[in-house]
Amino acid sequence: MGHSHGHGHGHHHHDHDHAHEGGTSLPAAFDTSVPDEALTPDQRSRRSMLRRAGLLGAGLATAGVLGGATSGTAAAAQPASGGRRKKGFLWLAGDHHIHTQYSSDGKYRVVDQVRQGARHGMDWLVITDHGSTTHAKIGVDKVNPDIKAARDAYEDTLVFQGLEWNIPGAEHGTVFVHPGKNEVSVLKQFETDYDGSVKNASGSSPANEALAVAGLAFLGDQVKRRKVKDALMLANHPARRGVDSPHEIRAWRDATPASHQIAVGFEGAPGHQAAGIPAPLGMGRARGIYDNNPSVDSFAGYPPESYRTWGGFDWMTATVGGLWDSLLAEGKAWWISANSDSHQVYADTAARGGGDFNTNGRYDDPVYAGKIDITQGDYWPGQYSRTHVGSDGFSYAAVMDGIRAGRVWVDHGQLLSGLDVRLSGGSRWATLGGALHVKKGTNVTLTVEIALADGPNWAGFTPKLARVDVIQGDVTGPVADKDTFTAPTAKVVKSYEVNKSTGTVRITYSLGRVDRPLYVRLRGSDGKRSAVGSRGAAVDPAGPAIDVVGDADPWNDLWFYSNPVWVLPA
């Protein structure tokens, strides 16, 4: 189950290498074989929160709010995917986009970000300093000992090494690999040979687009040759500058075989969420720092409103019947995430250390500034944005497998404590990212169980979920025009008002007798800001409203989104 609770690094009596590399050891707070008195205060606090939410013991072992108590056919059903965890998954919250003193615009130590992530309930983190000539030459090597030290210090948090790739011909993307003896050498070679900044290949051109695809193929080859156990790429802030064209996104997705896809999705919501807090108490910019306009490298087809966030989410995700839906309508995997993009944290008292970044590959450690800085737009990992991954255990491999499988939902401001989504029909069921294979004409039911917020978030209030929307679209197959960014059949098919503020909410929606391939996905909000979607009220009567540049307090407009589940009748 997802959770939003801080935790420490104790529990030193288990072998962290086993837990981190391939074992199934659980974080101490989850592990009911570890007595309460053996936990650190942070872990005890986390366990009590899990208990209160009904997520410990049987509820957690079955890793879903539905647990084994589902009524009807789903109780005896098996996952359509043949997944190993018959009763669900362990939901681990994380952040794949985090900067440190090894970024030219960062300042924090790796251990600062990991400590804060652990405190804010993160089970896994990816350190993603900017790809650059300096980083490729020095930084990628120098950051590794700091990451290894953080893994040792915070055994209950999985810490991946990655980088923020300057995608040739496009925007940025997170690239990360499974830890191992070649994690540095593979990332270093990838950055040296395929980073847009290093290769002076940032502009929009067919040659640069081809270089990006070649870079993803290189990563796929490293996995195939077992240089690294796994590698993944997620595109970051995809609509921010309009330079990620629809055909490029499709090319990244299709660059490696579907069986072991490297590029698997994009940020449904960008970081920098505090940037919209109005002056004088904040930056007074746009949420996500989405305050750009088209440039010579932008895709001409994108409308002006695509350069803004909508309820804190990227336009590609927030638009029902938009670009994300056009990808899903092809019936191919493409997932969303949410994260901090943490560089400089709002209301922090640390200042960047000195030192020559270009010579040293890093800044000196941060120092006390003697004042609170409210001119920054970021949050700590987990303080505001969370990506929840359904994992087959507590390990690096399980998190990467869960991301690739699309068992992911995201939220802002700890709007939910947990989410369980199942499509069932016949004697089978599928969950997020999965496909339910049924006979044509089978009755299919969507069952959603939501654990509501169980305590105050980091802004000091307990958020209240007001509405949940079910979005459905037909699978129409591959597009003829790779620059398609609409899906005419996708729309909100049902909305549910949530009239309680504690405990769990159960929603069932009948899809009826399904005779064609389709998918469903979920979205919900605190109901404070909404507007008719850009494709009209018949498609989206109460979607997110466009964020006002300079006046967009992120805590007053909270949303969650889930990845899709498909139904494929035969």
C-alpha positions as CSV (number, residue, x, y, z in Angstrom):
1,M,0.0,0.0,0.0
2,G,1.3,3.5,-0.6
3,H,2.3,5.5,2.5
4,S,3.5,8.9,3.4
5,H,5.5,8.4,6.5
6,G,9.1,9.2,7.5
7,H,11.5,6.5,8.5
8,G,15.1,6.2,9.7
9,H,18.0,4.0,8.9
10,G,18.3,1.6,11.9
11,H,17.7,-2.1,11.8
12,H,21.4,-2.9,11.4
13,H,21.0,-6.6,12.1
14,H,20.0,-7.4,8.5
15,D,22.5,-7.6,5.6
16,H,21.8,-4.5,3.5
17,D,23.5,-5.9,0.5
18,H,21.1,-8.8,0.5
19,A,18.1,-6.5,1.0
20,H,19.2,-4.1,-1.7
21,E,20.7,-6.2,-4.4
22,G,18.3,-9.0,-4.8
23,G,16.7,-10.2,-1.6
24,T,13.2,-9.7,-0.4
25,S,13.9,-8.2,3.0
26,L,11.4,-5.6,4.0
27,P,12.1,-2.2,5.6
28,A,12.0,-2.8,9.3
29,A,8.8,-0.9,9.9
30,F,7.0,-3.2,7.4
31,D,8.5,-6.4,8.8
32,T,6.2,-7.8,11.4
33,S,8.9,-10.3,12.5
34,V,10.8,-7.3,13.9
35,P,9.3,-6.4,17.3
36,D,8.3,-2.8,18.0
37,E,11.0,-2.4,20.6
38,A,13.7,-3.2,18.1
39,L,12.7,-0.2,15.9
40,T,14.2,3.2,15.9
41,P,11.8,6.0,16.9
42,D,11.3,7.0,13.2
43,Q,10.5,3.4,12.3
44,R,8.1,3.0,15.2
45,S,6.3,6.1,14.1
46,R,6.1,4.8,10.6
47,R,4.8,1.4,11.8
48,S,2.0,3.1,13.9
49,M,0.9,5.1,10.9
50,L,0.8,1.9,8.8
51,R,-1.2,0.2,11.5
52,R,-3.7,3.1,11.8
53,A,-4.3,3.0,8.0
54,G,-4.9,-0.7,8.2
55,L,-1.9,-1.4,6.1
56,L,0.2,-3.6,8.4
57,G,0.0,-7.3,9.0
58,A,-2.5,-9.1,6.7
59,G,-3.4,-5.9,5.0
60,L,0.2,-5.1,4.1
61,A,1.3,-8.7,3.4
62,T,-1.4,-8.9,0.8
63,A,-0.2,-5.4,-0.3
64,G,-3.5,-4.0,-1.2
65,V,-6.5,-2.4,0.4
66,L,-8.6,-5.1,-1.2
67,G,-6.3,-7.7,0.3
68,G,-7.9,-11.1,0.3
69,A,-11.3,-9.9,1.2
70,T,-12.5,-9.0,-2.2
71,S,-16.0,-10.2,-2.8
72,G,-17.3,-11.9,-5.9
73,T,-15.2,-13.4,-8.7
74,A,-12.1,-11.4,-8.0
75,A,-11.6,-13.2,-4.7
76,A,-10.5,-16.4,-6.4
77,A,-9.1,-14.6,-9.4
78,Q,-5.5,-14.6,-10.4
79,P,-3.7,-11.7,-12.0
80,A,-4.1,-11.8,-15.8
81,S,-0.4,-11.1,-16.0
82,G,0.5,-14.3,-14.0
83,G,2.2,-12.1,-11.4
84,R,3.9,-13.9,-8.6
85,R,2.1,-12.0,-5.7
86,K,-1.3,-13.5,-6.0
87,K,-2.8,-11.1,-3.5
88,G,-1.2,-7.8,-4.6
89,F,2.0,-5.9,-4.3
90,L,4.2,-3.9,-1.9
91,W,3.6,-0.3,-2.8
92,L,6.8,1.7,-2.5
93,A,6.9,5.5,-2.8
94,G,9.8,7.2,-4.6
95,D,11.3,10.0,-6.6
96,H,13.3,9.6,-9.8
97,H,14.5,13.2,-10.3
98,I,16.8,14.6,-7.7
99,H,19.9,16.9,-7.9
100,T,22.9,17.4,-5.7
101,Q,26.2,19.4,-5.5
102,Y,27.3,17.4,-8.5
103,S,24.9,19.5,-10.7
104,S,25.9,23.0,-11.8
105,D,22.7,24.4,-10.5
106,G,22.4,22.2,-7.3
107,K,23.9,22.5,-3.8
108,Y,22.9,19.6,-1.5
109,R,25.0,16.5,-0.6
110,V,23.7,13.1,-1.7
111,V,23.1,12.2,1.9
112,D,21.1,15.4,2.5
113,Q,18.6,14.4,-0.3
114,V,18.5,10.8,0.9
115,R,18.0,11.8,4.5
116,Q,15.2,14.2,3.6
117,G,13.6,11.6,1.2
118,A,13.7,9.0,4.0
119,R,12.1,11.5,6.4
120,H,9.4,12.3,3.9
121,G,8.4,8.6,3.3
122,M,10.5,7.7,0.3
123,D,11.4,4.0,-0.2
124,W,13.4,4.6,-3.3
125,L,15.3,7.5,-4.8
126,V,17.3,8.2,-8.0
127,I,20.1,10.7,-7.9
128,T,20.0,12.5,-11.3
129,D,22.7,15.1,-11.7
130,H,22.7,17.0,-15.0
131,G,24.5,15.4,-18.0
132,S,27.3,17.8,-19.0
133,T,30.9,17.6,-20.1
134,T,32.1,18.1,-16.5
135,H,29.7,15.5,-15.1
136,A,30.7,13.0,-17.8
137,K,34.4,13.5,-17.1
138,I,34.4,13.8,-13.3
139,G,31.0,13.9,-11.6
140,V,29.6,10.5,-12.6
141,D,32.7,8.9,-10.9
142,K,32.8,11.2,-7.9
143,V,29.1,11.0,-6.9
144,N,29.2,7.1,-6.8
145,P,31.0,6.8,-3.4
146,D,28.5,9.3,-1.9
147,I,25.6,7.2,-3.2
148,K,27.2,4.0,-1.8
149,A,27.6,5.7,1.6
150,A,24.0,6.8,1.5
151,R,22.9,3.3,0.8
152,D,24.8,2.1,3.8
153,A,23.5,4.9,6.1
154,Y,19.9,4.6,5.0
155,E,19.3,0.8,4.6
156,D,15.5,1.2,4.3
157,T,15.8,3.5,1.3
158,L,16.9,2.2,-2.1
159,V,19.3,4.7,-3.7
160,F,19.8,4.4,-7.5
161,Q,22.5,6.2,-9.5
162,G,21.3,7.9,-12.6
163,L,21.7,11.1,-14.5
164,E,19.5,13.8,-16.1
165,W,20.1,13.1,-19.7
166,N,20.0,16.0,-22.2
167,I,18.0,14.1,-24.8
168,P,19.5,14.9,-28.2
169,G,17.0,17.0,-30.1
170,A,14.7,17.2,-27.2
171,E,14.2,17.9,-23.4
172,H,15.6,16.1,-20.4
173,G,15.1,12.6,-19.2
174,T,16.0,10.5,-16.2
175,V,18.3,7.6,-17.0
176,F,19.1,5.1,-14.2
177,V,20.6,1.6,-13.8
178,H,20.4,-1.2,-11.4
179,P,23.3,-1.0,-8.9
180,G,26.3,-3.1,-9.6
181,K,30.0,-3.1,-10.4
182,N,29.4,-1.5,-13.8
183,E,26.9,1.2,-12.8
184,V,29.5,4.0,-13.2
185,S,31.1,2.8,-16.4
186,V,27.8,2.2,-18.2
187,L,26.4,5.6,-17.2
188,K,29.7,7.3,-18.1
189,Q,29.9,5.8,-21.5
190,F,26.2,6.6,-22.1
191,E,26.7,10.2,-21.1
192,T,29.9,10.6,-23.1
193,D,28.5,9.2,-26.3
194,Y,24.8,10.2,-26.2
195,D,24.2,13.3,-24.1
196,G,22.9,16.2,-26.1
197,S,25.0,18.8,-24.2
198,V,28.2,16.7,-24.3
199,K,27.7,16.0,-28.1
200,N,26.5,19.5,-28.9
201,A,23.3,17.8,-30.2
202,S,20.5,19.7,-28.5
203,G,18.8,21.3,-31.5
204,S,15.9,19.8,-33.3
205,S,17.2,17.7,-36.2
206,P,16.7,14.2,-37.7
207,A,20.4,13.4,-36.9
208,N,20.0,14.4,-33.2
209,E,16.7,12.5,-32.9
210,A,18.5,9.4,-34.3
211,L,21.3,9.9,-31.7
212,A,18.7,9.8,-28.9
213,V,17.2,6.5,-30.2
214,A,20.8,5.1,-30.5
215,G,21.4,6.0,-26.9
216,L,18.4,4.1,-25.7
217,A,19.5,1.1,-27.9
218,F,22.9,1.3,-26.2
219,L,21.3,1.0,-22.8
220,G,19.2,-1.9,-24.0
221,D,22.4,-3.6,-25.3
222,Q,24.1,-3.1,-21.9
223,V,21.2,-4.9,-20.2
224,K,21.2,-7.7,-22.9
225,R,25.0,-8.2,-22.4
226,R,24.5,-8.2,-18.6
227,K,26.8,-5.3,-18.0
228,V,24.0,-3.9,-15.8
229,K,21.0,-5.8,-14.5
230,D,18.5,-3.2,-15.8
231,A,18.2,0.3,-17.1
232,L,15.2,2.7,-17.5
233,M,14.5,6.1,-19.0
234,L,11.6,8.5,-18.1
235,A,11.2,11.8,-20.0
236,N,11.2,14.8,-17.7
237,H,8.9,17.9,-17.9
238,P,8.0,16.9,-21.4
239,A,5.7,19.9,-22.4
240,R,7.8,22.6,-20.6
241,R,9.5,23.9,-23.8
242,G,7.5,22.2,-26.5
243,V,10.5,20.4,-27.8
244,D,9.4,16.8,-27.2
245,S,7.4,16.2,-30.3
246,P,4.9,13.3,-30.5
247,H,7.0,11.4,-33.0
248,E,10.1,11.6,-30.8
249,I,8.3,10.3,-27.8
250,R,7.0,7.3,-29.9
251,A,10.5,6.7,-31.2
252,W,12.0,6.6,-27.7
253,R,9.2,4.2,-26.6
254,D,9.8,1.9,-29.6
255,A,13.7,2.1,-29.5
256,T,14.0,-1.2,-27.7
257,P,11.9,-4.3,-27.7
258,A,8.6,-4.2,-25.8
259,S,9.8,-7.2,-23.7
260,H,12.5,-5.0,-22.2
261,Q,11.6,-1.5,-23.0
262,I,14.1,1.2,-21.8
263,A,12.0,4.4,-22.3
264,V,8.8,3.7,-20.4
265,G,7.2,7.0,-19.7
266,F,7.3,10.6,-18.8
267,E,6.6,12.9,-15.8
268,G,2.9,13.3,-15.5
269,A,3.7,16.2,-13.2
270,P,7.0,18.0,-13.1
271,G,9.0,19.1,-10.0
272,H,9.5,22.7,-9.0
273,Q,5.9,22.8,-7.6
274,A,6.6,25.5,-5.1
275,A,7.5,28.0,-7.9
276,G,3.9,29.0,-8.2
277,I,3.6,30.4,-4.7
278,P,2.9,34.1,-5.1
279,A,5.3,36.8,-4.2
280,P,6.3,38.0,-1.7
281,L,6.1,34.6,0.0
282,G,7.4,32.7,-3.0
283,M,9.0,32.9,-6.4
284,G,5.8,34.1,-8.0
285,R,6.6,32.1,-11.1
286,A,4.7,29.1,-12.6
287,R,4.2,25.7,-11.1
288,G,6.9,23.5,-12.5
289,I,8.6,26.7,-13.8
290,Y,6.3,26.1,-16.9
291,D,6.4,29.7,-18.0
292,N,8.0,29.3,-21.4
293,N,6.9,30.1,-25.0
294,P,7.6,28.3,-28.3
295,S,11.1,28.5,-29.7
296,V,12.7,27.5,-33.0
297,D,13.1,23.9,-31.7
298,S,9.5,23.6,-30.5
299,F,7.0,21.3,-32.2
300,A,4.7,23.7,-34.2
301,G,1.6,21.7,-33.5
302,Y,1.4,22.3,-29.8
303,P,-1.1,25.0,-28.7
304,P,0.0,27.9,-26.4
305,E,-1.7,26.4,-23.4
306,S,0.6,23.3,-23.6
307,Y,3.4,25.4,-22.1
308,R,1.6,25.7,-18.8
309,T,0.7,23.2,-16.0
310,W,-2.9,22.2,-15.3
311,G,-3.5,21.4,-11.6
312,G,0.3,21.0,-11.4
313,F,0.3,18.4,-14.1
314,D,1.9,18.5,-17.5
315,W,-0.5,19.3,-20.4
316,M,0.3,16.0,-22.1
317,T,-1.1,14.1,-19.1
318,A,-3.7,16.6,-17.9
319,T,-5.6,16.8,-21.2
320,V,-8.2,14.0,-21.4
321,G,-8.1,12.9,-25.0
322,G,-4.6,14.5,-25.4
323,L,-1.1,13.2,-26.0
324,W,-0.9,10.7,-23.2
325,D,-4.3,9.2,-24.3
326,S,-3.1,9.1,-27.9
327,L,-0.2,6.9,-26.8
328,L,-2.4,4.6,-24.6
329,A,-4.9,4.3,-27.5
330,E,-2.1,2.5,-29.4
331,G,-2.3,-0.2,-26.8
332,K,1.4,0.2,-25.9
333,A,3.1,0.9,-22.6
334,W,3.7,4.5,-21.7
335,W,3.5,5.5,-18.0
336,I,3.4,8.6,-15.9
337,S,5.4,9.6,-12.8
338,A,5.7,12.6,-10.4
339,N,8.7,13.9,-8.6
340,S,10.5,16.8,-7.0
341,D,13.3,17.8,-9.5
342,S,14.8,19.0,-6.2
343,H,17.6,21.5,-6.7
344,Q,17.0,24.4,-4.2
345,V,14.3,23.9,-1.6
346,Y,11.7,26.5,-0.7
347,A,12.2,28.1,2.7
348,D,15.6,26.4,3.2
349,T,18.4,27.9,5.2
350,A,21.4,26.4,3.3
351,A,23.5,28.2,0.8
352,R,25.6,26.6,-2.0
353,G,29.2,25.9,-1.0
354,G,32.1,27.4,-2.8
355,G,34.6,25.7,-5.1
356,D,35.1,25.6,-8.8
357,F,32.5,23.3,-10.2
358,N,34.1,22.9,-13.6
359,T,37.4,21.9,-12.1
360,N,36.1,19.8,-9.3
361,G,32.9,18.3,-10.8
362,R,31.0,19.5,-7.7
363,Y,30.5,22.4,-5.3
364,D,31.8,22.3,-1.8
365,D,29.3,21.2,0.9
366,P,26.4,23.6,1.5
367,V,26.8,26.1,4.4
368,Y,24.3,27.9,6.6
369,A,23.0,31.1,4.9
370,G,21.6,32.8,8.0
371,K,18.3,33.4,6.4
372,I,15.3,31.6,5.0
373,D,15.2,31.5,1.2
374,I,11.7,31.8,-0.2
375,T,12.9,32.6,-3.7
376,Q,13.3,28.9,-4.6
377,G,10.7,26.6,-6.1
378,D,11.5,23.1,-5.0
379,Y,10.4,20.6,-2.3
380,W,12.4,17.8,-0.8
381,P,11.8,14.3,-2.3
382,G,8.5,13.1,-1.0
383,Q,7.5,16.4,0.7
384,Y,4.9,17.2,-2.1
385,S,5.1,14.7,-5.0
386,R,5.1,10.9,-4.8
387,T,5.4,8.1,-7.3
388,H,4.0,4.8,-5.9
389,V,5.3,1.6,-7.5
390,G,3.7,-1.8,-7.0
391,S,6.7,-4.0,-6.3
392,D,7.2,-7.7,-5.9
393,G,9.4,-7.1,-2.9
394,F,11.8,-4.6,-1.4
395,S,14.7,-4.5,-3.9
396,Y,16.1,-2.4,-6.7
397,A,15.0,-5.0,-9.3
398,A,11.5,-5.1,-7.9
399,V,11.1,-1.3,-8.1
400,M,12.4,-1.3,-11.7
401,D,10.2,-4.2,-12.7
402,G,7.2,-2.4,-11.2
403,I,7.9,0.8,-13.1
404,R,8.4,-1.0,-16.4
405,A,5.1,-2.9,-15.7
406,G,3.2,0.4,-15.1
407,R,2.1,-0.5,-11.6
408,V,2.3,3.1,-10.7
409,W,0.1,5.9,-9.4
410,V,1.1,9.4,-8.4
411,D,-0.2,12.1,-6.0
412,H,0.5,15.5,-4.7
413,G,0.3,16.7,-1.1
414,Q,-0.4,13.2,0.3
415,L,-3.9,13.4,-1.1
416,L,-4.3,9.6,-0.6
417,S,-2.8,7.0,1.7
418,G,-3.3,4.1,-0.8
419,L,-4.9,3.0,-4.0
420,D,-6.0,-0.4,-5.2
421,V,-7.3,-0.7,-8.7
422,R,-8.6,-3.9,-10.3
423,L,-10.4,-4.8,-13.5
424,S,-12.1,-8.1,-13.3
425,G,-14.0,-10.3,-15.7
426,G,-14.5,-14.0,-16.0
427,S,-12.2,-15.5,-13.5
428,R,-9.4,-13.1,-14.0
429,W,-8.2,-9.6,-12.9
430,A,-5.6,-7.1,-13.8
431,T,-4.2,-4.1,-12.0
432,L,-2.4,-0.9,-13.0
433,G,-0.3,-1.3,-16.1
434,G,-1.8,-4.7,-16.8
435,A,-4.1,-6.1,-19.4
436,L,-7.2,-8.2,-18.7
437,H,-7.7,-10.8,-21.4
438,V,-11.3,-12.0,-21.7
439,K,-13.7,-13.5,-24.1
440,K,-15.6,-11.0,-26.2
441,G,-18.8,-10.0,-24.5
442,T,-17.6,-10.7,-21.0
443,N,-18.9,-8.5,-18.2
444,V,-16.0,-6.4,-16.9
445,T,-16.0,-4.5,-13.6
446,L,-13.6,-1.8,-12.3
447,T,-13.2,-2.0,-8.5
448,V,-11.3,0.8,-6.8
449,E,-10.5,1.0,-3.1
450,I,-8.9,4.2,-1.8
451,A,-7.4,4.7,1.6
452,L,-8.0,8.3,2.3
453,A,-5.4,10.6,3.8
454,D,-4.7,9.4,7.4
455,G,-3.0,12.5,8.8
456,P,-1.5,15.9,8.1
457,N,0.7,16.4,5.1
458,W,3.9,18.4,5.2
459,A,2.0,21.6,4.9
460,G,0.2,20.8,8.2
461,F,-3.3,19.8,7.1
462,T,-5.1,16.6,6.2
463,P,-6.1,16.8,2.6
464,K,-9.6,15.7,1.6
465,L,-10.4,13.9,-1.6
466,A,-13.5,15.4,-3.2
467,R,-13.9,13.6,-6.5
468,V,-12.7,10.6,-8.4
469,D,-13.0,10.4,-12.2
470,V,-12.9,7.3,-14.4
471,I,-11.4,8.0,-17.8
472,Q,-11.9,5.5,-20.6
473,G,-10.6,5.2,-24.2
474,D,-10.7,2.8,-27.1
475,V,-7.6,1.0,-28.2
476,T,-7.4,2.0,-31.9
477,G,-4.0,0.6,-32.7
478,P,-0.8,2.2,-34.1
479,V,-1.2,5.7,-35.6
480,A,-0.4,6.4,-39.2
481,D,0.8,9.9,-38.3
482,K,3.5,9.7,-35.6
483,D,2.8,13.3,-34.6
484,T,-0.8,12.5,-33.5
485,F,-1.5,13.9,-30.1
486,T,-5.3,13.4,-29.7
487,A,-7.4,10.4,-28.9
488,P,-11.0,11.1,-29.9
489,T,-12.6,8.3,-27.9
490,A,-11.1,9.1,-24.5
491,K,-13.4,10.8,-22.0
492,V,-14.5,10.9,-18.4
493,V,-17.2,8.2,-18.3
494,K,-18.1,8.5,-14.6
495,S,-17.4,10.8,-11.7
496,Y,-17.8,10.0,-8.0
497,E,-18.2,12.5,-5.2
498,V,-16.4,11.5,-2.1
499,N,-18.4,12.2,1.0
500,K,-16.2,11.0,3.8
501,S,-12.8,12.1,5.0
502,T,-11.4,9.1,6.8
503,G,-11.1,5.4,6.3
504,T,-11.5,3.8,2.9
505,V,-13.7,4.5,-0.1
506,R,-14.8,1.8,-2.5
507,I,-15.9,2.5,-6.0
508,T,-17.3,0.0,-8.5
509,Y,-17.9,0.8,-12.1
510,S,-19.4,-1.6,-14.7
511,L,-17.9,-1.5,-18.1
512,G,-20.7,-3.8,-19.2
513,R,-20.1,-6.5,-21.8
514,V,-16.8,-5.6,-23.4
515,D,-16.6,-6.2,-27.2
516,R,-13.6,-4.1,-28.2
517,P,-10.2,-3.3,-26.7
518,L,-10.1,-0.4,-24.3
519,Y,-8.4,1.0,-21.3
520,V,-9.4,2.9,-18.1
521,R,-7.4,5.2,-15.9
522,L,-8.3,7.2,-12.8
523,R,-7.9,10.7,-11.6
524,G,-9.1,12.6,-8.6
525,S,-8.7,15.9,-6.8
526,D,-9.5,17.9,-3.7
527,G,-12.1,19.7,-5.7
528,K,-10.7,23.2,-5.1
529,R,-10.0,24.2,-8.7
530,S,-11.5,22.7,-11.8
531,A,-12.5,23.7,-15.3
532,V,-14.0,22.2,-18.5
533,G,-11.3,20.4,-20.3
534,S,-9.9,21.8,-23.6
535,R,-11.7,19.1,-25.6
536,G,-15.1,20.2,-24.2
537,A,-17.6,19.3,-21.5
538,A,-18.7,16.1,-23.1
539,V,-15.1,14.8,-22.8
540,D,-14.0,16.3,-19.5
541,P,-16.6,18.4,-17.6
542,A,-14.5,19.1,-14.5
543,G,-10.8,18.7,-15.2
544,P,-7.8,20.6,-13.8
545,A,-7.7,24.3,-14.5
546,I,-4.7,25.9,-16.1
547,D,-2.4,27.2,-13.4
548,V,-2.0,31.0,-13.1
549,V,1.5,32.1,-13.5
550,G,2.6,33.9,-10.4
551,D,-0.4,32.8,-8.3
552,A,-0.5,29.0,-8.0
553,D,-0.2,27.7,-4.4
554,P,0.4,24.0,-5.0
555,W,-1.2,23.0,-1.7
556,N,-4.6,24.4,-2.7
557,D,-4.9,22.3,-5.8
558,L,-4.1,18.6,-5.2
559,W,-4.6,15.7,-7.7
560,F,-3.8,12.0,-8.0
561,Y,-3.6,10.1,-11.3
562,S,-3.2,6.4,-12.0
563,N,-1.7,4.6,-14.9
564,P,-4.1,2.6,-17.1
565,V,-5.5,-0.9,-17.1
566,W,-6.4,-2.4,-20.4
567,V,-9.2,-4.9,-21.4
568,L,-8.4,-6.9,-24.5
569,P,-11.3,-9.1,-25.5
570,A,-10.8,-11.9,-28.0
